[in-house]
């Protein structure tokens, strides 16, 4: 029985890792975590605690949902991103960037930032009213940043194994701000209170567009997953939707079931993240095989 449980854990953990990290994930992970040398952040810092927790699965989905509400940011994604045909490839690139800048060698982290900045420089276009947009625009970069930070932090506080106290939350916001500045964000929030102010300042610019609703439809209802994985994914999606602000539901046509979200969805979300956390923790057999 123990061997069977170990086998299930290892297979599930490997499957999750391959989905999130991509086909080269194992090789990249080895370099990220095992290359000796300086890192941007200490091993016990807030950013490491948040970005290594299973709650990031829910936070990542919530971030994507929230980011769609900025018309210019959404148009850039719609015209230049592969979310329709390569959702998992985009997820792998994003997760690798987060892992490299959070856990990786300082040189690798800077290289990852430089690559993203070069990509952003090429992403330009025009809004329907003729207004130009650019992914390198500090204002758009700041929106993407604050939406991610708010989502990762909220998911961690609700579903994380060890939620942060106020000092830890402020530390997290400041630490992700270090990466944001390197990406071109001007004056990123440094505390949780500043994060709230930044999000509120963007509110007048946010709305649901046809492109945003299409992206949400792909994310919620058309994930490129085998049938057995649809139900667990649906739980993560429901948990992410439940963390969205109430005012976002109508523009994005998201459901709002306040009682169910506080009870059933919260319980299922906790179970899902707990299962992911268990699966992604190497078993004793897997560790022994890796050390052999």
Secondary structure, 3 states (H helix, E strand, C coil): CHHHHHHHHHHHHHHHHHHHHCCCHHHHHHHHHHCCCCECCCCCCHHHHHHCCCCHHHHHHHHHHHHCCEHHHHHHHHHHCCCCCCHHHHHHHHHHHHHHHHHCEHHHHHHHHHHHHHHHHHCEEECCCCCEEECCCHHHHHHHHHHHHHHHHHHHHHHCCCCCCHHHHHHHHHHHHHHHHHHCCCCCCCCHHHHHHHHHHHHHHECCCHHHHHHHHHHHHCCCCCHHHHHHHHHHHHHHHHCCCCCHHHHHCCCCCHHHHHHHHHHHHHHHHHHHHHHHCCCHHHHHHHHC
